[in-house]
């Protein structure tokens, strides 16, 4: 009986740990007035938390990343002062309709 209880406890702990490390794909963009230091700080914070920068944009001041939810919330909080926009990276579809 103790073995079964230990297995259940270990599985519950493992499930809780994996929930903490949920990775999200996001796009982080800053206004053109934001300094490179601010953008680099956001990227560094994401990397230090175990995330990764998946794309750096050239036409806009921003990047795409995959990172733990907690660091996304943290970067969102301090970067709001610089008017950063953090949004979920997702597929966008365009559909056309033909009205008769």
Secondary structure by P-SEA (a helix, b strand, c coil): caaaaaaaaaaaaaaaaaaaabbbbbbbbbcccccaaaaaaaaaaaaaacccccccccccccbbbbbcaaaaaaaaaaacccbbbbbbbbbbbbbbbbcc
